Structure formats: structure tokens, C-alpha cells
Amino acid sequence: MVRVLIVDDDDILLDSLCRVMEKHGYESVGAATGAEAIEIIEKEPVDAVILDYMLPDITGDKLALKMGRDIPYVFLTGIEEGLLRDVNLQGAVFKKPPNYEMIVACIDDMISFKEVS
């Protein structure tokens, strides 16, 4: 089963995303901080990450670099687009509140591409 890590410090959003991903056939695991996310990945790899940009202990782009470039990322943010202009995010970016179906479709595409390459 494809394993998706969801990292967000908003408990309600984290729980909702986990349930949506599981409803669509993914195994989901949640983390509220960057440190928790790293700990999870060190124990058992994941196939994709849905990642909040502003976490209590690190920004999403820095966390993505720590986790490695082999994992596809979807970023979530409540930050205005203009403030992210100078940030090089390697992955899809969705504004909060997210459209769950679009995130699932994006993860589906990323996983399909990863399996082909």
C-alpha cells in the first residue's frame, strides 16, 4: 500500500487529510512538527508527503530538503502568494483551506509518475 506522510500543526486539518487519503486507498501517517516527520521517515520510508509550509519548528522547504529529493511533495500554505515568491518549492502548492480532491489527484499523479520512472 502507498504510504503518505501528512505534516501539519493544525490537528483538525491533519486528521481530515489522513481520513481523506485513507478513503482513497492510501495508508496515511500524520505528524505535527518537522521533528516528528523526520522521526517517522527514519523508521519507515514514505511514498509521498503532504506538507504544511509553516510548521512550529521549521519551514516546509527546509524540511523537504532534510527528507530528501526522492519523495514527491505537496505543499499546503496559508501564506499569501507574494510572500512565497522567493522560495523555491519543489512540488505542487495548494492554498489553505485545501481542496481535498485536488490534493488526492495530485498525489495520484505523483505516485504514478514515480512508479513509471
C-alpha positions as CSV (number, residue, x, y, z in Angstrom):
1,M,0.0,0.0,0.0
2,V,1.2,3.5,-0.8
3,R,2.2,5.4,2.4
4,V,1.6,9.2,2.6
5,L,3.0,11.3,5.3
6,I,0.9,14.3,6.2
7,V,2.7,17.1,8.2
8,D,0.6,19.9,9.6
9,D,0.3,21.5,13.0
10,D,-3.4,22.1,12.6
11,D,-4.9,19.0,14.3
12,I,-8.3,19.3,12.5
13,L,-6.7,19.6,9.1
14,L,-4.2,16.8,9.8
15,D,-7.0,14.5,10.8
16,S,-9.1,15.4,7.9
17,L,-6.3,14.9,5.4
18,C,-5.5,11.5,6.9
19,R,-9.1,10.4,6.6
20,V,-9.4,11.6,3.0
21,M,-6.2,9.8,1.9
22,E,-7.3,6.6,3.6
23,K,-10.7,6.8,2.0
24,H,-8.9,6.9,-1.4
25,G,-6.8,3.8,-0.6
26,Y,-3.7,5.3,0.8
27,E,-2.0,4.5,4.1
28,S,-1.6,7.8,6.0
29,V,0.6,8.8,8.9
30,G,0.5,12.2,10.5
31,A,3.0,14.5,12.1
32,A,2.5,17.9,13.7
33,T,6.2,19.1,13.5
34,G,9.2,18.7,11.3
35,A,11.0,16.7,14.0
36,E,8.1,14.2,14.2
37,A,8.1,13.9,10.4
38,I,11.9,13.1,10.3
39,E,11.5,10.6,13.0
40,I,8.7,8.8,11.1
41,I,10.7,8.8,7.8
42,E,13.7,7.4,9.6
43,K,11.7,4.5,11.0
44,E,9.8,3.6,7.8
45,P,10.0,5.4,4.4
46,V,7.0,7.1,2.8
47,D,6.0,7.3,-0.9
48,A,4.7,11.0,-0.8
49,V,4.4,13.9,1.6
50,I,1.7,16.5,2.1
51,L,3.5,19.3,3.9
52,D,2.4,22.5,5.6
53,Y,4.8,25.3,4.7
54,M,4.8,27.0,8.2
55,L,5.5,24.4,10.9
56,P,6.3,25.3,14.6
57,D,9.9,24.1,14.3
58,I,10.9,24.5,10.6
59,T,9.6,25.7,7.2
60,G,8.3,23.2,4.7
61,D,11.0,23.9,2.1
62,K,13.8,23.2,4.7
63,L,12.1,20.1,5.9
64,A,11.7,18.8,2.4
65,L,15.5,19.2,1.9
66,K,16.1,17.2,5.1
67,M,13.8,14.4,3.9
68,G,15.4,14.1,0.5
69,R,14.5,14.8,-3.1
70,D,13.4,11.2,-3.9
71,I,10.0,11.9,-2.2
72,P,7.3,13.8,-4.1
73,Y,5.8,16.7,-2.1
74,V,2.6,18.6,-2.0
75,F,2.8,21.9,0.0
76,L,0.0,23.5,1.9
77,T,0.1,27.1,2.9
78,G,-1.9,29.9,4.3
79,I,0.8,32.4,3.3
80,E,0.0,34.9,0.6
81,E,1.4,34.0,-2.8
82,G,3.6,37.1,-3.0
83,L,5.5,36.1,0.2
84,L,6.5,32.8,-1.3
85,R,7.9,34.4,-4.5
86,D,11.5,33.9,-3.4
87,V,11.0,30.4,-2.1
88,N,11.9,27.5,-4.4
89,L,9.3,24.9,-3.6
90,Q,9.9,21.6,-5.5
91,G,6.3,20.3,-5.7
92,A,2.7,21.3,-6.0
93,V,1.5,24.2,-3.8
94,F,-2.1,24.4,-2.5
95,K,-3.6,27.3,-0.6
96,K,-5.4,26.6,2.7
97,P,-8.1,25.6,3.1
98,P,-7.3,22.9,0.6
99,N,-9.4,21.3,-2.0
100,Y,-9.1,17.6,-0.9
101,E,-10.0,16.1,-4.2
102,M,-7.3,18.2,-6.0
103,I,-4.7,17.1,-3.4
104,V,-5.7,13.4,-3.9
105,A,-5.5,13.8,-7.7
106,C,-2.1,15.4,-7.4
107,I,-0.8,12.6,-5.1
108,D,-2.2,10.1,-7.6
109,D,-0.3,11.7,-10.4
110,M,2.9,12.0,-8.4
111,I,2.8,8.3,-7.4
112,S,2.0,7.2,-11.0
113,F,4.9,9.2,-12.3
114,K,7.2,7.9,-9.6
115,E,6.3,4.3,-10.4
116,V,6.9,4.9,-14.2
117,S,10.3,6.4,-13.7
